[in-house]
Amino acid sequence: MVHEADVLIAGGGPVGLTLAMDLVQRGVRVVLVEQREAGEPPSVKCNHVAARSMELFRRLGLASELRAAGLPDDFPHDIAFRTTFTGRELTRIVLPSPAGRRRGEPGADTDWPTPEPPHRINQIYLEPILFNAARQLDGLTILNRVALETVTQTDDGVSATARDLTSGAELRLAGAYLVGCDGGRSTVRHQISARLVGDAVVQRVQSSYIRAPRLLALQGGTPAWGNISLNPRRSGTVYAIDGRETWLLHNYLRDNEPDFDSVDRDWAIREILGVGPDFTYEVISREDWYGRRLVADRFRDRRVFICGDAAHLWVPYAGYGMNAGLADAENLAWLLAARVAGWGAPAILDAYERERLPITEQVSHFAMNHAHAMAKQRRAVPQEIEDDAPAGEAARAELGRATWELNVQQYAAAGLNFGYYYDDSPLIEPDGEAHPPYTMGSFAPSTVPGCRTPHVWLADGRSLYDAHGDDYALLRLDPTLDVAPLLTAAASRGLPLKLIDITSVEAGPAYRTSLLISRPDRHVAWRGDALPGDVEALVGRLRGDLTPLPPLPTGEGVS
Ligand SMILES: Cc1cc2nc3c(=O)[nH]c(=O)nc-3n(C[C@H](O)[C@H](O)[C@H](O)COP(=O)(O)OP(=O)(O)OC[C@H]3O[C@@H](n4cnc5c(N)ncnc54)[C@H](O)[C@@H]3O)c2cc1C
């Protein structure tokens, strides 16, 4: 038997499941193979779901369920910087709990222009929610305990072989396209001969997932989701997992420590926590891992694509590994759906690599640079940091100030969420204005083509993005403008384009033209004060009906 679908997906981690759901919501039939058991949890890794990812989950109807899961509703999502977990607090980045957000409590990200602020939830709680939602969808077949092995393609489609890990039998799969969301060791990446390029080791981390029911009481005061210990003996990070007794603790190896076994795990855990030998805790699991900065030299070979960790790996600073993968999935889903539905021209698929590869390369540098800055700060913690004397007091004040300054940009990364733009896309019509610069922590809302369509609330209380929906949207700020020629041209090519009238009061200052076309992934494709003379050409641009651009340059490979 051959398992057939429009799109085949290898890997049912967060990226593969999200891509599958987005495709199915767009009417695409999907077969997904995953080597884990049905519902088998992942290891305890990602804790931060970015605002952009929550916006995507809102579109998929999952945001409320996700926001209700993970930490208790009232557990602050703050990041506390302390001498040890139980030691003195140096400073705190305030991020409200879900309940606090509903109460309107202020925090470092509460003024963001989004219907869905970030959420803190570990991957062990996130993935089962995604899996349960995905398994109920008609049009999506999930084959668990199945590992993809080989991929071949022709001009007409893709064939793959996979192994049933229970019976040992070989399975055959066939589809129009295949996407590898199969993680850092991606089989699909190897099958398309893409190579990871960059820095193979940026950091070495000894991670321990522990159960310590008495720990929270020892800390006292207001709890925090993230707890960063800074002291000369051992600095590290402790994330609250269930908000009661489970914690994920990262111990960063120093340059002069030759390997993972050269650091006594128990000693390091106790120094980071600030507890003595009589304190009891249980190690639930442990993982020693390398933080990397690697991006594949290509994200596509004709009908085969890679997404998420299969395409890029970096140190989890700014909590943007999974989130960048989810952004890949959102980008690719509507492009593939456009091809499957028939209104997208073949070259529409060129946009994926053209847009996502440079952005992920850029994020990888943000994350690596931050990892280096944090390592430098850990190395320079003053000896007197825990002293009662005035010198200790002064050292704590100074380090508190410096570490808040350094870290607020990664824990409230407005630029990473909203600032990035696509400036070399075959689907976007530039109009000559430069994109506003952004940093990891800051950005300026803008309608320059390529930027994220600025989010606003409509007068009736709806989010613009809810009104927008899954397709292209034409936003009209001047209701007297006749846009019928464009709507007719789009309809004649089957391109779904929804007209949304908004007032200039609703739109706010970022909207400076009377018309704007926002893509299905909420990036600006075109703007103007009147329709162009050649509406057919504009529709051609939106559906990728252009000569393909030349390939991107490649670099040195490490795998
Ligand atoms: C300690 C740590 C903390 C992190 N914190 C964050 C954070 O706060 N925020 C963030 O955004 N990211 C974070 N990350 C990164 C995040 O965990 C990953 O980026 C994310 O899991 C990638 O998702 P993915 O779906 O691309 O790959 P994966 O999660 O690796 O999923 C790949 C899936 O493919 C399956 N698979 C593999 N090969 C095959 C095959 N041949 N056939 C079938 N199935 C296959 C695997 O079983 C797996 O289920 C962190 C990572 C670490 C290590």
The ligand as an SDF file (V2000), in Angstrom:
LIG
                    3D

 53 58  0  0  0  0  0  0  0  0999 V2000
   17.4620   23.2110   26.5330 C   0  0  0  0  0  0  0  0  0  0  0  0
   16.7130   23.7670   25.3740 C   0  0  0  0  0  0  0  0  0  0  0  0
   15.8500   24.8430   25.5760 C   0  0  0  0  0  0  0  0  0  0  0  0
   15.1340   25.3730   24.5120 C   0  0  0  0  0  0  0  0  0  0  0  0
   14.3090   26.4570   24.7320 N   0  0  0  0  0  0  0  0  0  0  0  0
   13.6280   27.0040   23.7000 C   0  0  0  0  0  0  0  0  0  0  0  0
   12.7490   28.0980   23.8820 C   0  0  0  0  0  0  0  0  0  0  0  0
   12.5350   28.5860   25.0050 O   0  0  0  0  0  0  0  0  0  0  0  0
   12.1200   28.6120   22.7980 N   0  0  0  0  0  0  0  0  0  0  0  0
   12.3050   28.0820   21.5500 C   0  0  0  0  0  0  0  0  0  0  0  0
   11.7090   28.6020   20.6000 O   0  0  0  0  0  0  0  0  0  0  0  0
   13.1110   27.0090   21.3550 N   0  0  0  0  0  0  0  0  0  0  0  0
   13.7680   26.4650   22.3930 C   0  0  0  0  0  0  0  0  0  0  0  0
   14.5660   25.3790   22.1850 N   0  0  0  0  0  0  0  0  0  0  0  0
   14.6520   24.7860   20.8520 C   0  0  0  0  0  0  0  0  0  0  0  0
   13.4590   23.8880   20.5710 C   0  0  0  0  0  0  0  0  0  0  0  0
   13.3650   22.8580   21.5100 O   0  0  0  0  0  0  0  0  0  0  0  0
   13.5970   23.2990   19.1620 C   0  0  0  0  0  0  0  0  0  0  0  0
   13.9150   24.3470   18.2680 O   0  0  0  0  0  0  0  0  0  0  0  0
   12.3030   22.6280   18.7090 C   0  0  0  0  0  0  0  0  0  0  0  0
   12.0520   21.4360   19.3830 O   0  0  0  0  0  0  0  0  0  0  0  0
   12.3890   22.3130   17.2070 C   0  0  0  0  0  0  0  0  0  0  0  0
   11.1810   21.7470   16.7870 O   0  0  0  0  0  0  0  0  0  0  0  0
   11.1670   20.8320   15.4820 P   0  0  0  0  0  0  0  0  0  0  0  0
    9.7550   20.3700   15.3750 O   0  0  0  0  0  0  0  0  0  0  0  0
   11.8040   21.5440   14.3620 O   0  0  0  0  0  0  0  0  0  0  0  0
   12.1470   19.6290   15.8280 O   0  0  0  0  0  0  0  0  0  0  0  0
   12.0440   18.5360   16.9750 P   0  0  0  0  0  0  0  0  0  0  0  0
   11.3860   19.0700   18.1850 O   0  0  0  0  0  0  0  0  0  0  0  0
   13.4060   17.9760   17.1110 O   0  0  0  0  0  0  0  0  0  0  0  0
   11.0750   17.4510   16.3490 O   0  0  0  0  0  0  0  0  0  0  0  0
   11.5010   16.6320   15.2880 C   0  0  0  0  0  0  0  0  0  0  0  0
   10.6260   15.4130   15.2810 C   0  0  0  0  0  0  0  0  0  0  0  0
   10.9750   14.6100   14.1690 O   0  0  0  0  0  0  0  0  0  0  0  0
   10.9990   13.2510   14.5690 C   0  0  0  0  0  0  0  0  0  0  0  0
   11.8940   12.5670   13.6220 N   0  0  0  0  0  0  0  0  0  0  0  0
   13.2300   12.6980   13.4980 C   0  0  0  0  0  0  0  0  0  0  0  0
   13.6910   11.9560   12.4780 N   0  0  0  0  0  0  0  0  0  0  0  0
   12.6130   11.3510   11.9410 C   0  0  0  0  0  0  0  0  0  0  0  0
   12.4360   10.4650   10.8530 C   0  0  0  0  0  0  0  0  0  0  0  0
   13.4750   10.0530   10.0900 N   0  0  0  0  0  0  0  0  0  0  0  0
   11.1950   10.0160   10.5710 N   0  0  0  0  0  0  0  0  0  0  0  0
   10.1240   10.4150   11.3200 C   0  0  0  0  0  0  0  0  0  0  0  0
   10.2450   11.2500   12.3680 N   0  0  0  0  0  0  0  0  0  0  0  0
   11.4670   11.7320   12.6530 C   0  0  0  0  0  0  0  0  0  0  0  0
   11.4850   13.2840   16.0000 C   0  0  0  0  0  0  0  0  0  0  0  0
   11.0850   12.1180   16.7060 O   0  0  0  0  0  0  0  0  0  0  0  0
   10.8040   14.5360   16.5120 C   0  0  0  0  0  0  0  0  0  0  0  0
    9.5450   14.2710   17.0710 O   0  0  0  0  0  0  0  0  0  0  0  0
   15.2870   24.8150   23.2250 C   0  0  0  0  0  0  0  0  0  0  0  0
   16.1490   23.7370   23.0170 C   0  0  0  0  0  0  0  0  0  0  0  0
   16.8600   23.2230   24.0690 C   0  0  0  0  0  0  0  0  0  0  0  0
   17.8030   22.0610   23.8330 C   0  0  0  0  0  0  0  0  0  0  0  0
  1  2  1  0
  2  3  1  0
  2 52  2  0
  3  4  2  0
  4  5  1  0
  4 50  1  0
  5  6  2  0
  6  7  1  0
  6 13  1  0
  7  8  2  0
  7  9  1  0
  9 10  1  0
 10 11  2  0
 10 12  1  0
 12 13  2  0
 13 14  1  0
 14 15  1  0
 14 50  1  0
 15 16  1  0
 16 17  1  0
 16 18  1  0
 18 19  1  0
 18 20  1  0
 20 21  1  0
 20 22  1  0
 22 23  1  0
 23 24  1  0
 24 25  2  0
 24 26  1  0
 24 27  1  0
 27 28  1  0
 28 29  2  0
 28 30  1  0
 28 31  1  0
 31 32  1  0
 32 33  1  0
 33 34  1  0
 33 48  1  0
 34 35  1  0
 35 36  1  0
 35 46  1  0
 36 37  1  0
 36 45  1  0
 37 38  2  0
 38 39  1  0
 39 40  1  0
 39 45  2  0
 40 41  1  0
 40 42  2  0
 42 43  1  0
 43 44  2  0
 44 45  1  0
 46 47  1  0
 46 48  1  0
 48 49  1  0
 50 51  2  0
 51 52  1  0
 52 53  1  0
M  END
$$$$
